[in-house]
Amino acid sequence: MSEEELLEFELEQSPQEVADRLRELADTFENDDELTISDDAVSITVPTPTEHLEFETELERERYEGGNEFELEIELEWTVETDGSPVESDEIEEETDEE
């Protein structure tokens, strides 16, 4: 078995934006055959699970003088049958304003 990191990024967003993103992700798992994740440079599409998936949650607290920092990690893992079709990956072209 080999592991390949397809995409990783971090965003700073408001609680409302994060909630919207999580709702969109939940809707995709419930209703769609494919999951697409994008950042500014690339878009990756993979099949959604058809059976059970592993759901892992980790909550950490880092204490420092004057406060606490919390980190919530949610990890989903699933397996799909290999049908010979590759994972779709598209580079996203940046739009430029030409005057």
Sequence and secondary structure as in RCSB ss.txt:
>XXXX:A:sequence
MSEEELLEFELEQSPQEVADRLRELADTFENDDELTISDDAVSITVPTPTEHLEFETELERERYEGGNEFELEIE
LEWTVETDGSPVESDEIEEETDEE
>XXXX:A:secstr
              HHHHHHHHHHHHHHHHH SEEEEE SSEEEEEE  SS  EEEEEEEEEEETTEEEEEEEEE
EE      S   EEEE        
